[in-house]
Amino acid sequence: MLKMSQIDSIKNMWRDGRSKAEIKEVTGLDRKTISKYINKEDFSKGPEVYTKEQRGVRWQII
């Protein structure tokens, strides 16, 4: 989890027209992490929790 100041920096760079690759170079963060925080609007919610039905079955005992 990033600090709010880091998230603000990412969002500000994105709003200023920097690409995800440029943000990656400046912050050293993975592009998937950058995308996650660019797209996230509500930071008051915790991580999403899925039920087994929503996740799907990965393996099955026969």
Buried (B, 14 or more C-beta within 10 A) or exposed (E): EBEEEBBEBBBEBBEEEBEBEBBBEEBEBEEEBBBBBBEEEEEEEEEEEEEEEEEEEEEEEE
